[in-house]
């Protein structure tokens, strides 16, 4: 991804259904909270929307706010929210867009300039239900994509490793599936195929055989399938093992195997049909591709949240006798336990206390939930205060979301002082509106973490984990076939990875690609430290200069810049050049 191109953008659709919306209005709910939905750049960010109702004499106005919890990268990405009201015929009304900027700590509320009169919405309510459509678009500038797993370097690594798989001239081994041959490389299988090192250690004679005609190694598919069954963590006898392997052998097709190899080499998941996805999940489970299976099952593109009508209501009434006893106790805190959430068998405590003991001390409520496992719900609290002779009545209401906040208690002012208690009654009413998240088909509650994608054609999983696996493989130097020598020191590597990633290495190692055993190659004009990090970059797509220079290697950026130039790695050269340029600017600024 070149500097100056358009930002990487992803979109997530969230539909919020508020059932019995007119009931919420009639009961004077001031706030309604949506179920949460989650987005992931590096860390999971949890979002939810608040609908605020501001009542007038004969109407009300709706205002929307967006909340975000977790994920500090919100401050560095551009978030655009598009909201609309969906009518019964599926059309969109009152469609508006607004940017959401999170400059400070996450969790801050962001007001959306989307305010409408309630009367204007009535014609669009379907059976009393308000349906809101939210489209959240997240954009990342290419210069910052490395932090969000959209790094141009990581994508180049992914693309070039996929090119290695498809390059017939660089084949090392072949696997044949129903008459169709696939080129593979032992180093990539060792790095990325689960348990492949165990296959080689236990079944190498059955697994690999030389092809004298082509000079390539042949990996027997039947032996590969049987090896996976034999090292399965499940205890099965030999007959069950053979039957299991036979079923998988029959299931594997060239198309399925190509999909699997593409994931192994590139770290990406191509889009497939639902029917094919079921087969890939089954194959992935068999061979131990846990991350592949999880991503195919858990990455949605949209979700639906439903806020149901009030299912439970509880009230607490204080009469003159109650207030008299409280005065006699010198206003010691009084706690009442309410059994709510009948299905979940949960409860919450309401504590009445005097905020201060002065003559005009204010009465406060503290609401505390007894369990953190209660289902999410919007809680509305309506406080009614009246004189004994009913000469005056006034109401105030509060709302909060009984989930997703770290603080388990909420404080609510009743609006009375000590002096007011002599001839005043009050009633506190709690109402609960349950909230749930469903998948786009509405078939059940699902995990709805949406991972931002940097490609419109493919689902790009977290290439960062792919990079970590390649880094671990490089550090272990397992089954290395090349020794790079600089300053009389050795860096162990794999010739096919070097060749596909660097045009210079491809020319230098062209004659040695098919030579058996370990080859030695002298690297000139590049120091040992720079060579270690350059090869790490070839394996992982990453280069962390700020940490390396802090380890006593102040000239590493300059040495790597030269190495990137010599071995035709423009991205590495540019990154080091920019590092040197910033360092020069800082030095000049100090003088």
Residue pairs with C-beta under 8 A, 6 or more apart in sequence:
1 8
1 142
1 145
1 150
1 152
1 155
2 142
2 152
3 142
3 143
4 142
5 142
7 78
7 139
7 140
7 141
7 142
8 139
8 140
8 142
8 145
8 148
8 150
8 454
9 137
9 138
9 139
9 140
10 137
10 138
10 452
10 453
10 454
11 135
11 136
11 137
11 138
12 37
12 39
12 135
12 136
12 137
12 138
12 301
12 302
12 450
13 133
13 134
13 135
13 301
13 302
13 303
13 440
14 34
14 37
14 133
14 134
14 135
14 136
14 302
14 303
14 304
14 305
15 86
15 131
15 132
15 133
15 134
15 302
15 303
15 304
15 305
16 34
16 35
16 49
16 131
16 132
16 133
16 134
16 304
16 305
16 306
16 307
17 129
17 130
17 131
17 132
17 304
17 305
17 306
17 307
18 24
18 32
18 51
18 129
18 130
18 131
18 132
18 307
19 128
19 129
19 306
19 307
19 308
19 309
20 128
20 129
20 308
20 309
20 310
21 125
21 128
21 129
21 130
22 125
22 128
23 128
23 309
23 310
24 32
24 53
24 309
24 310
24 433
25 53
25 60
25 118
27 310
27 380
27 382
27 431
28 55
28 382
28 395
28 397
29 53
29 378
29 380
29 397
29 399
29 431
29 433
30 52
30 53
30 54
30 55
30 380
30 397
30 398
30 399
31 50
31 51
31 52
31 53
31 378
31 380
31 399
31 400
32 50
32 51
32 53
32 307
32 378
32 399
32 433
33 48
33 49
33 50
33 51
33 307
33 378
33 399
33 401
33 435
34 48
34 49
34 50
34 51
34 305
34 307
34 435
35 48
35 305
35 306
35 307
35 376
35 435
35 436
35 437
36 46
36 47
36 48
36 305
36 376
36 403
36 404
36 437
37 46
37 47
37 48
37 303
37 305
37 437
37 448
37 450
38 44
38 45
38 46
38 47
38 448
38 449
38 450
39 45
39 47
39 71
39 136
39 138
39 449
39 450
39 451
39 452
40 71
40 449
40 450
40 451
40 452
41 71
41 73
41 77
41 138
41 140
41 147
41 148
41 149
41 452
42 71
42 73
42 147
42 148
42 149
42 464
43 70
43 71
43 72
43 73
44 70
44 71
44 449
45 68
45 69
45 70
45 71
45 73
45 74
45 106
46 68
46 69
46 70
46 71
46 404
47 66
47 67
47 68
47 69
47 136
48 66
48 67
48 401
48 404
49 64
49 65
49 66
49 67
49 132
49 134
50 64
50 65
50 66
50 67
50 109
51 62
51 63
51 64
51 132
52 62
52 63
52 64
52 65
53 60
53 61
53 62
53 118
54 60
54 61
54 63
59 117
59 118
59 119
60 117
60 118
61 115
61 116
61 117
61 118
62 114
62 115
62 116
62 117
62 118
62 121
63 111
63 112
63 114
63 115
64 83
64 111
64 112
64 114
64 115
65 109
65 110
65 111
65 112
66 81
66 100
66 109
66 110
66 112
67 107
67 108
67 109
67 110
68 74
68 102
68 106
68 107
68 108
68 110
69 106
69 107
69 404
70 106
70 107
71 106
72 106
73 147
73 148
74 102
74 106
75 102
75 103
75 104
75 106
76 144
76 147
77 138
77 139
77 140
77 144
77 148
78 99
78 138
78 139
78 140
79 99
79 100
79 101
79 102
79 136
79 137
79 138
79 139
80 97
80 98
80 99
80 100
80 136
80 137
80 138
80 139
81 97
81 98
81 99
81 100
81 112
81 134
81 135
81 136
81 137
82 95
82 96
82 97
82 134
82 135
82 136
82 137
83 94
83 95
83 96
83 97
83 98
83 112
83 114
83 132
83 133
83 134
83 135
84 92
84 93
84 94
84 95
84 96
84 132
84 133
85 92
85 93
85 94
85 116
85 121
85 124
85 130
85 131
85 132
85 133
86 92
86 93
86 124
86 131
86 132
86 133
87 93
87 123
87 124
87 126
88 124
88 126
92 133
93 124
94 114
94 116
94 120
94 121
96 112
96 113
96 114
98 112
98 113
98 114
100 110
100 112
101 110
102 108
102 110
121 130
138 452
140 148
140 150
140 452
142 150
142 152
145 151
145 152
145 454
146 152
146 153
146 154
146 542
148 452
149 454
149 460
149 462
149 463
149 464
150 452
150 454
150 460
151 463
151 541
151 542
152 571
153 537
153 541
153 542
153 543
153 571
153 572
153 575
154 463
154 464
154 466
154 467
154 541
154 542
155 454
155 463
155 541
156 541
156 571
157 463
157 466
157 467
157 470
157 501
157 540
157 541
158 266
158 267
158 268
158 463
158 466
158 541
159 266
160 500
160 501
161 188
161 265
161 266
161 267
161 497
161 500
162 262
162 265
162 266
162 268
163 500
164 170
164 185
164 188
164 265
164 496
164 497
164 500
165 182
165 183
165 184
165 185
165 188
165 261
165 262
165 265
165 266
166 183
167 183
167 500
168 183
170 183
170 496
170 499
170 500
170 513
171 183
171 184
171 185
171 216
172 183
172 184
172 185
172 186
172 216
172 217
172 496
172 513
172 514
173 183
173 184
173 185
173 186
173 208
173 216
173 217
173 218
173 219
174 181
174 182
174 183
174 184
174 211
174 214
174 216
174 217
174 218
174 219
175 181
175 182
175 184
175 218
175 219
175 221
175 224
175 257
176 182
176 218
176 221
177 221
177 252
177 253
177 254
177 257
178 252
178 253
178 254
180 254
182 254
182 257
182 258
182 261
184 219
184 261
185 494
185 496
186 217
186 479
187 473
187 479
187 481
187 494
187 496
187 497
188 264
188 265
188 496
188 497
189 196
189 264
190 196
190 197
190 200
190 473
190 478
190 479
191 469
191 470
191 472
191 473
192 264
192 265
192 466
192 469
192 470
193 264
193 287
194 287
194 288
194 289
194 290
195 227
195 228
195 231
195 287
195 288
197 478
198 227
198 231
199 207
199 224
199 227
199 228
199 231
200 207
200 208
202 227
202 230
202 231
203 223
203 226
203 227
203 230
206 220
206 223
206 226
206 227
207 219
207 220
207 223
207 224
207 227
208 217
208 218
208 219
208 220
209 217
209 218
209 220
210 216
210 217
210 218
211 217
211 218
215 514
221 249
221 252
222 245
222 249
225 245
225 248
225 249
225 252
226 241
226 242
226 245
228 245
228 248
228 286
228 287
228 288
229 236
229 241
229 242
229 244
229 245
229 248
229 286
230 241
232 241
232 244
236 244
248 283
248 286
251 279
251 282
251 283
252 283
255 276
256 276
256 279
256 280
256 283
259 270
259 272
259 276
259 280
260 280
260 283
260 284
260 287
260 289
262 268
262 270
263 269
263 289
263 292
267 461
267 463
267 465
267 466
268 455
268 458
268 459
268 460
268 461
268 463
269 292
269 295
269 296
269 458
269 459
269 460
269 461
270 457
270 458
270 459
271 457
271 458
271 459
272 280
277 296
280 292
280 296
281 293
281 296
281 297
284 290
284 292
284 293
284 296
285 293
291 461
291 465
295 451
295 459
295 461
298 446
298 447
298 449
299 449
299 450
299 451
299 459
299 461
300 439
300 440
300 446
300 448
300 450
301 440
301 450
302 440
303 437
303 438
303 439
303 440
303 446
303 448
303 450
304 437
304 438
304 439
304 440
304 442
305 435
305 436
305 437
305 438
306 435
306 436
306 438
307 378
307 433
307 434
307 435
308 433
308 434
308 435
308 436
309 433
310 380
310 431
310 432
310 433
311 432
311 433
311 434
312 340
312 341
312 342
312 431
312 432
313 429
313 430
313 431
313 432
314 338
314 340
314 429
314 430
315 427
315 428
315 429
315 430
316 336
316 338
316 350
316 427
316 428
316 429
317 425
317 426
317 427
317 428
318 425
318 426
318 427
319 425
320 388
320 423
320 425
323 421
323 422
323 424
326 332
326 334
326 352
326 421
327 418
327 421
331 353
331 354
331 357
331 361
331 418
333 351
333 352
333 353
334 351
334 352
334 353
335 349
335 350
335 351
335 352
336 349
336 350
336 351
336 352
337 347
337 348
337 349
337 350
338 347
338 348
338 349
338 350
338 430
339 346
339 347
340 346
340 347
340 348
340 430
340 432
341 347
341 374
341 375
341 377
341 432
343 375
344 371
344 373
344 374
344 375
346 369
346 370
346 371
346 373
346 374
347 369
347 370
347 371
348 367
348 368
348 369
348 370
349 367
349 368
349 369
349 370
350 365
350 366
350 367
350 428
350 430
351 365
351 366
351 367
351 368
352 363
352 364
352 365
352 414
353 363
353 364
353 366
354 361
354 362
354 363
354 364
354 418
355 361
355 362
355 363
355 364
356 362
359 417
359 418
359 419
360 417
360 418
360 419
361 417
361 418
362 413
362 414
362 415
362 416
362 417
363 413
363 414
363 415
363 416
363 417
363 421
364 411
364 412
364 413
364 414
365 381
365 411
365 412
365 413
365 414
365 428
366 409
366 410
366 411
366 412
367 379
367 381
367 400
367 409
367 410
367 411
367 412
368 408
368 409
368 410
369 402
369 408
372 408
374 402
374 403
375 403
375 434
375 436
376 401
376 402
376 403
376 404
376 434
376 435
376 436
377 401
377 402
377 403
377 432
377 433
377 434
377 435
378 399
378 400
378 401
378 402
378 432
378 433
378 435
379 399
379 400
379 401
379 402
379 430
379 431
379 432
380 397
380 398
380 399
380 430
380 431
380 432
380 433
381 397
381 398
381 399
381 412
381 428
381 429
381 430
382 395
382 396
382 397
382 428
382 429
382 431
383 395
383 396
383 397
383 398
383 412
383 414
383 415
383 426
383 427
383 428
383 429
384 393
384 394
384 395
384 426
384 427
384 429
385 393
385 394
385 395
385 396
385 414
385 415
385 416
385 420
385 424
385 425
385 426
386 392
386 393
386 394
386 424
386 425
386 426
387 393
387 423
387 424
387 425
388 423
388 424
388 425
389 423
394 415
396 415
398 412
400 410
402 432
414 426
414 428
416 424
416 426
436 445
437 445
437 446
437 448
438 444
438 445
438 446
439 446
439 448
451 459
451 461
451 462
453 459
453 460
454 460
463 541
467 540
467 541
467 542
468 540
470 539
470 540
470 541
471 536
471 539
471 540
471 542
473 539
474 493
474 535
474 536
474 539
474 540
477 492
477 493
479 494
480 492
480 493
480 494
480 518
481 494
481 495
481 517
481 518
481 519
482 492
482 493
482 494
482 495
482 498
482 509
482 512
482 518
482 519
482 520
482 521
483 490
483 491
483 492
483 493
483 518
483 519
483 520
483 521
484 490
484 491
484 492
484 493
484 521
484 523
484 531
484 535
485 491
485 520
485 521
485 522
485 523
486 522
486 523
486 526
486 527
486 528
486 531
487 527
487 528
489 528
491 528
491 531
491 532
491 535
493 535
495 505
495 509
495 512
495 513
495 519
496 513
497 538
497 539
498 505
498 506
498 509
498 535
498 538
499 505
499 506
499 509
499 510
499 513
500 506
501 538
501 569
502 538
502 567
502 568
502 569
503 567
503 568
504 566
504 567
504 568
505 567
508 521
509 519
509 521
512 519
512 521
523 531
525 562
525 566
526 534
526 559
526 562
526 563
526 566
526 567
527 559
529 553
529 556
529 559
530 556
530 559
530 560
530 562
530 563
531 563
533 543
533 548
533 556
533 560
534 560
534 563
534 564
534 567
534 569
534 572
536 542
536 543
537 543
537 569
537 572
538 569
543 560
543 572
543 575
543 576
545 556
545 557
545 560
545 575
545 576
545 579
548 556
549 556
549 557
557 576
557 579
557 580
557 583
558 576
558 580
560 572
560 576
561 573
561 576
561 577
561 580
563 569
563 572
564 570
564 571
564 572
564 573
564 574
564 576
565 573
